[in-house]
Amino acid sequence: MTQTTDSDKTILEAIDKLEEKLELKIDTFNEKFDNYQKASQSLVNLAFGLITSATIVTLAQTIFRR
């Protein structure tokens, strides 16, 4: 059997505190990444919408001029 000393307990408490801080930072990073991903997807959707609209308008003008 091993005995835990006061220094071992202190080290374990420090590790637990670091683990909590790391989890908090990871959660914050994940939230920021999700926001960035949603914004990027919205921008891509906007670009495709504009390209599609321009294509439809160009084709409609070409077809209906006749």
N, CA, C and O atoms as a printed pandas DataFrame, in Angstrom:
     atom_number atom_name residue_name chain_id  residue_number  x_coord  y_coord  z_coord
0              1         N          MET        A               1    0.827   -1.180    0.000
1              2        CA          MET        A               1    0.000    0.000    0.000
2              3         C          MET        A               1    0.871    1.244    0.000
3              4         O          MET        A               1    1.978    1.264    0.538
4              5         N          THR        A               2    0.329    2.276   -0.622
5              6        CA          THR        A               2    1.072    3.530   -0.634
6              7         C          THR        A               2    0.353    4.541    0.238
7              8         O          THR        A               2   -0.873    4.539    0.346
8              9         N          GLN        A               3    1.122    5.379    0.839
9             10        CA          GLN        A               3    0.562    6.425    1.682
10            11         C          GLN        A               3    0.585    7.736    0.913
11            12         O          GLN        A               3    1.546    8.052    0.212
12            13         N          THR        A               4   -0.494    8.490    1.061
13            14        CA          THR        A               4   -0.496    9.806    0.431
14            15         C          THR        A               4   -0.066   10.834    1.452
15            16         O          THR        A               4   -0.578   10.908    2.569
16            17         N          THR        A               5    0.872   11.601    1.028
17            18        CA          THR        A               5    1.393   12.641    1.912
18            19         C          THR        A               5    0.712   13.966    1.595
19            20         O          THR        A               5   -0.063   14.072    0.644
20            21         N          ASP        A               6    1.011   14.966    2.401
21            22        CA          ASP        A               6    0.432   16.291    2.166
22            23         C          ASP        A               6    0.876   16.861    0.829
23            24         O          ASP        A               6    0.095   17.522    0.145
24            25         N          SER        A               7    2.108   16.616    0.457
25            26        CA          SER        A               7    2.591   17.139   -0.828
26            27         C          SER        A               7    1.887   16.438   -1.986
27            28         O          SER        A               7    1.617   17.061   -3.013
28            29         N          ASP        A               8    1.585   15.139   -1.829
29            30        CA          ASP        A               8    0.838   14.425   -2.867
30            31         C          ASP        A               8   -0.570   15.003   -3.017
31            32         O          ASP        A               8   -1.067   15.162   -4.131
32            33         N          LYS        A               9   -1.206   15.314   -1.888
33            34        CA          LYS        A               9   -2.536   15.902   -1.920
34            35         C          LYS        A               9   -2.512   17.270   -2.572
35            36         O          LYS        A               9   -3.411   17.614   -3.340
36            37         N          THR        A              10   -1.493   18.046   -2.273
37            38        CA          THR        A              10   -1.353   19.373   -2.860
38            39         C          THR        A              10   -1.181   19.272   -4.375
39            40         O          THR        A              10   -1.766   20.046   -5.133
40            41         N          ILE        A              11   -0.378   18.319   -4.795
41            42        CA          ILE        A              11   -0.156   18.113   -6.228
42            43         C          ILE        A              11   -1.450   17.685   -6.904
43            44         O          ILE        A              11   -1.775   18.176   -7.985
44            45         N          LEU        A              12   -2.186   16.782   -6.286
45            46        CA          LEU        A              12   -3.444   16.323   -6.859
46            47         C          LEU        A              12   -4.469   17.451   -6.937
47            48         O          LEU        A              12   -5.215   17.544   -7.912
48            49         N          GLU        A              13   -4.511   18.303   -5.923
49            50        CA          GLU        A              13   -5.418   19.454   -5.949
50            51         C          GLU        A              13   -5.031   20.422   -7.062
51            52         O          GLU        A              13   -5.894   20.963   -7.753
52            53         N          ALA        A              14   -3.738   20.634   -7.227
53            54        CA          ALA        A              14   -3.265   21.528   -8.295
54            55         C          ALA        A              14   -3.628   20.956   -9.660
55            56         O          ALA        A              14   -4.030   21.697  -10.557
56            57         N          ILE        A              15   -3.489   19.655   -9.820
57            58        CA          ILE        A              15   -3.842   19.006  -11.088
58            59         C          ILE        A              15   -5.342   19.155  -11.346
59            60         O          ILE        A              15   -5.748   19.422  -12.477
60            61         N          ASP        A              16   -6.162   18.986  -10.323
61            62        CA          ASP        A              16   -7.609   19.144  -10.470
62            63         C          ASP        A              16   -7.974   20.568  -10.892
63            64         O          ASP        A              16   -8.838   20.761  -11.747
64            65         N          LYS        A              17   -7.318   21.561  -10.294
65            66        CA          LYS        A              17   -7.579   22.951  -10.658
66            67         C          LYS        A              17   -7.184   23.222  -12.110
67            68         O          LYS        A              17   -7.908   23.893  -12.846
68            69         N          LEU        A              18   -6.034   22.696  -12.507
69            70        CA          LEU        A              18   -5.595   22.871  -13.894
70            71         C          LEU        A              18   -6.555   22.197  -14.863
71            72         O          LEU        A              18   -6.840   22.722  -15.940
72            73         N          GLU        A              19   -7.043   21.041  -14.471
73            74        CA          GLU        A              19   -7.995   20.314  -15.318
74            75         C          GLU        A              19   -9.281   21.126  -15.499
75            76         O          GLU        A              19   -9.821   21.194  -16.603
76            77         N          GLU        A              20   -9.765   21.736  -14.429
77            78        CA          GLU        A              20  -10.964   22.570  -14.514
78            79         C          GLU        A              20  -10.739   23.773  -15.422
79            80         O          GLU        A              20  -11.597   24.111  -16.237
80            81         N          LYS        A              21   -9.582   24.419  -15.280
81            82        CA          LYS        A              21   -9.268   25.569  -16.125
82            83         C          LYS        A              21   -9.163   25.157  -17.590
83            84         O          LYS        A              21   -9.628   25.872  -18.477
84            85         N          LEU        A              22   -8.555   24.010  -17.835
85            86        CA          LEU        A              22   -8.403   23.528  -19.200
86            87         C          LEU        A              22   -9.760   23.216  -19.816
87            88         O          LEU        A              22  -10.003   23.545  -20.977
88            89         N          GLU        A              23  -10.638   22.589  -19.056
89            90        CA          GLU        A              23  -11.980   22.290  -19.562
90            91         C          GLU        A              23  -12.736   23.560  -19.899
91            92         O          GLU        A              23  -13.451   23.608  -20.900
92            93         N          LEU        A              24  -12.586   24.597  -19.070
93            94        CA          LEU        A              24  -13.241   25.875  -19.318
94            95         C          LEU        A              24  -12.709   26.511  -20.602
95            96         O          LEU        A              24  -13.479   27.027  -21.412
96            97         N          LYS        A              25  -11.399   26.470  -20.778
97            98        CA          LYS        A              25  -10.807   27.052  -21.987
98            99         C          LYS        A              25  -11.226   26.274  -23.228
99           100         O          LYS        A              25  -11.463   26.870  -24.279
100          101         N          ILE        A              26  -11.319   24.962  -23.120
101          102        CA          ILE        A              26  -11.753   24.147  -24.252
102          103         C          ILE        A              26  -13.197   24.470  -24.609
103          104         O          ILE        A              26  -13.542   24.580  -25.786
104          105         N          ASP        A              27  -14.040   24.623  -23.591
105          106        CA          ASP        A              27  -15.441   24.978  -23.846
106          107         C          ASP        A              27  -15.540   26.342  -24.536
107          108         O          ASP        A              27  -16.327   26.514  -25.467
108          109         N          THR        A              28  -14.751   27.295  -24.083
109          110        CA          THR        A              28  -14.745   28.622  -24.686
110          111         C          THR        A              28  -14.268   28.551  -26.137
111          112         O          THR        A              28  -14.844   29.190  -27.017
112          113         N          PHE        A              29  -13.217   27.775  -26.380
113          114        CA          PHE        A              29  -12.707   27.624  -27.750
114          115         C          PHE        A              29  -13.752   26.974  -28.635
115          116         O          PHE        A              29  -13.960   27.411  -29.767
116          117         N          ASN        A              30  -14.416   25.936  -28.137
117          118        CA          ASN        A              30  -15.438   25.259  -28.929
118          119         C          ASN        A              30  -16.576   26.198  -29.297
119          120         O          ASN        A              30  -17.098   26.149  -30.411
120          121         N          GLU        A              31  -16.956   27.053  -28.354
121          122        CA          GLU        A              31  -18.023   28.014  -28.620
122          123         C          GLU        A              31  -17.594   29.011  -29.698
123          124         O          GLU        A              31  -18.365   29.318  -30.608
124          125         N          LYS        A              32  -16.370   29.512  -29.594
125          126        CA          LYS        A              32  -15.870   30.459  -30.600
126          127         C          LYS        A              32  -15.769   29.787  -31.964
127          128         O          LYS        A              32  -16.098   30.396  -32.982
128          129         N          PHE        A              33  -15.316   28.537  -31.989
129          130        CA          PHE        A              33  -15.182   27.816  -33.248
130          131         C          PHE        A              33  -16.548   27.585  -33.883
131          132         O          PHE        A              33  -16.697   27.715  -35.098
132          133         N          ASP        A              34  -17.545   27.243  -33.072
133          134        CA          ASP        A              34  -18.898   27.047  -33.595
134          135         C          ASP        A              34  -19.434   28.335  -34.211
135          136         O          ASP        A              34  -20.038   28.310  -35.283
136          137         N          ASN        A              35  -19.213   29.460  -33.533
137          138        CA          ASN        A              35  -19.658   30.751  -34.071
138          139         C          ASN        A              35  -18.969   31.059  -35.394
139          140         O          ASN        A              35  -19.616   31.518  -36.336
140          141         N          TYR        A              36  -17.671   30.814  -35.474
141          142        CA          TYR        A              36  -16.919   31.048  -36.714
142          143         C          TYR        A              36  -17.444   30.156  -37.834
143          144         O          TYR        A              36  -17.608   30.600  -38.971
144          145         N          GLN        A              37  -17.704   28.895  -37.500
145          146        CA          GLN        A              37  -18.187   27.951  -38.501
146          147         C          GLN        A              37  -19.563   28.371  -39.034
147          148         O          GLN        A              37  -19.808   28.302  -40.238
148          149         N          LYS        A              38  -20.451   28.802  -38.146
149          150        CA          LYS        A              38  -21.779   29.250  -38.573
150          151         C          LYS        A              38  -21.683   30.497  -39.456
151          152         O          LYS        A              38  -22.388   30.610  -40.458
152          153         N          ALA        A              39  -20.813   31.421  -39.079
153          154        CA          ALA        A              39  -20.644   32.638  -39.867
154          155         C          ALA        A              39  -20.076   32.314  -41.245
155          156         O          ALA        A              39  -20.506   32.887  -42.247
156          157         N          SER        A              40  -19.125   31.409  -41.297
157          158        CA          SER        A              40  -18.540   31.020  -42.579
158          159         C          SER        A              40  -19.581   30.352  -43.463
159          160         O          SER        A              40  -19.644   30.622  -44.663
160          161         N          GLN        A              41  -20.400   29.482  -42.879
161          162        CA          GLN        A              41  -21.439   28.802  -43.651
162          163         C          GLN        A              41  -22.454   29.803  -44.180
163          164         O          GLN        A              41  -22.922   29.667  -45.311
164          165         N          SER        A              42  -22.798   30.794  -43.390
165          166        CA          SER        A              42  -23.733   31.826  -43.839
166          167         C          SER        A              42  -23.153   32.621  -45.004
167          168         O          SER        A              42  -23.862   32.947  -45.955
168          169         N          LEU        A              43  -21.881   32.926  -44.926
169          170        CA          LEU        A              43  -21.223   33.665  -45.999
170          171         C          LEU        A              43  -21.183   32.848  -47.284
171          172         O          LEU        A              43  -21.404   33.391  -48.366
172          173         N          VAL        A              44  -20.907   31.558  -47.180
173          174        CA          VAL        A              44  -20.903   30.681  -48.350
174          175         C          VAL        A              44  -22.297   30.615  -48.951
175          176         O          VAL        A              44  -22.450   30.679  -50.171
176          177         N          ASN        A              45  -23.318   30.489  -48.107
177          178        CA          ASN        A              45  -24.694   30.447  -48.606
178          179         C          ASN        A              45  -25.066   31.748  -49.325
179          180         O          ASN        A              45  -25.734   31.721  -50.358
180          181         N          LEU        A              46  -24.638   32.866  -48.783
181          182        CA          LEU        A              46  -24.893   34.152  -49.414
182          183         C          LEU        A              46  -24.224   34.224  -50.783
183          184         O          LEU        A              46  -24.835   34.676  -51.752
184          185         N          ALA        A              47  -22.987   33.786  -50.863
185          186        CA          ALA        A              47  -22.261   33.821  -52.139
186          187         C          ALA        A              47  -22.950   32.943  -53.181
187          188         O          ALA        A              47  -23.128   33.366  -54.323
188          189         N          PHE        A              48  -23.336   31.732  -52.800
189          190        CA          PHE        A              48  -24.033   30.862  -53.755
190          191         C          PHE        A              48  -25.371   31.461  -54.167
191          192         O          PHE        A              48  -25.765   31.352  -55.328
192          193         N          GLY        A              49  -26.069   32.087  -53.237
193          194        CA          GLY        A              49  -27.336   32.727  -53.570
194          195         C          GLY        A              49  -27.157   33.844  -54.577
195          196         O          GLY        A              49  -27.938   33.969  -55.521
196          197         N          LEU        A              50  -26.119   34.666  -54.377
197          198        CA          LEU        A              50  -25.856   35.760  -55.318
198          199         C          LEU        A              50  -25.470   35.234  -56.694
199          200         O          LEU        A              50  -25.913   35.771  -57.710
200          201         N          ILE        A              51  -24.661   34.204  -56.735
201          202        CA          ILE        A              51  -24.256   33.615  -58.025
202          203         C          ILE        A              51  -25.468   33.033  -58.733
203          204         O          ILE        A              51  -25.636   33.211  -59.939
204          205         N          THR        A              52  -26.310   32.337  -57.979
205          206        CA          THR        A              52  -27.511   31.743  -58.570
206          207         C          THR        A              52  -28.451   32.818  -59.095
207          208         O          THR        A              52  -28.993   32.690  -60.193
208          209         N          SER        A              53  -28.643   33.860  -58.329
209          210        CA          SER        A              53  -29.522   34.957  -58.763
210          211         C          SER        A              53  -28.997   35.614  -60.032
211          212         O          SER        A              53  -29.759   35.870  -60.964
212          213         N          ALA        A              54  -27.726   35.879  -60.067
213          214        CA          ALA        A              54  -27.136   36.501  -61.258
214          215         C          ALA        A              54  -27.277   35.598  -62.479
215          216         O          ALA        A              54  -27.539   36.079  -63.581
216          217         N          THR        A              55  -27.106   34.303  -62.289
217          218        CA          THR        A              55  -27.245   33.357  -63.398
218          219         C          THR        A              55  -28.680   33.329  -63.902
219          220         O          THR        A              55  -28.912   33.338  -65.112
220          221         N          ILE        A              56  -29.637   33.296  -62.998
221          222        CA          ILE        A              56  -31.050   33.258  -63.397
222          223         C          ILE        A              56  -31.447   34.535  -64.130
223          224         O          ILE        A              56  -32.147   34.481  -65.141
224          225         N          VAL        A              57  -31.004   35.679  -63.624
225          226        CA          VAL        A              57  -31.329   36.949  -64.281
226          227         C          VAL        A              57  -30.719   36.999  -65.677
227          228         O          VAL        A              57  -31.373   37.432  -66.626
228          229         N          THR        A              58  -29.497   36.568  -65.804
229          230        CA          THR        A              58  -28.826   36.569  -67.119
230          231         C          THR        A              58  -29.545   35.642  -68.091
231          232         O          THR        A              58  -29.778   36.015  -69.240
232          233         N          LEU        A              59  -29.893   34.460  -67.653
233          234        CA          LEU        A              59  -30.602   33.521  -68.523
234          235         C          LEU        A              59  -31.984   34.038  -68.876
235          236         O          LEU        A              59  -32.410   33.895  -70.022
236          237         N          ALA        A              60  -32.696   34.632  -67.936
237          238        CA          ALA        A              60  -34.039   35.158  -68.203
238          239         C          ALA        A              60  -33.965   36.290  -69.222
239          240         O          ALA        A              60  -34.800   36.368  -70.123
240          241         N          GLN        A              61  -32.989   37.153  -69.086
241          242        CA          GLN        A              61  -32.857   38.247  -70.056
242          243         C          GLN        A              61  -32.562   37.704  -71.451
243          244         O          GLN        A              61  -33.092   38.202  -72.444
244          245         N          THR        A              62  -31.730   36.702  -71.516
245          246        CA          THR        A              62  -31.376   36.120  -72.821
246          247         C          THR        A              62  -32.575   35.421  -73.433
247          248         O          THR        A              62  -32.811   35.548  -74.634
248          249         N          ILE        A              63  -33.322   34.702  -72.652
249          250        CA          ILE        A              63  -34.470   33.948  -73.181
250          251         C          ILE        A              63  -35.613   34.878  -73.581
251          252         O          ILE        A              63  -36.207   34.681  -74.641
252          253         N          PHE        A              64  -35.933   35.858  -72.789
253          254        CA          PHE        A              64  -37.102   36.690  -73.029
254          255         C          PHE        A              64  -36.860   37.865  -73.978
255          256         O          PHE        A              64  -37.795   38.613  -74.264
256          257         N          ARG        A              65  -35.665   38.045  -74.462
257          258        CA          ARG        A              65  -35.394   39.111  -75.441
258          259         C          ARG        A              65  -35.906   38.714  -76.815
259          260         O          ARG        A              65  -36.155   39.573  -77.660
260          261         N          ARG        A              66  -36.059   37.446  -77.035
261          262        CA          ARG        A              66  -36.481   36.985  -78.364
262          263         C          ARG        A              66  -37.890   37.281  -78.656
263          264         O          ARG        A              66  -38.380   36.950  -79.736
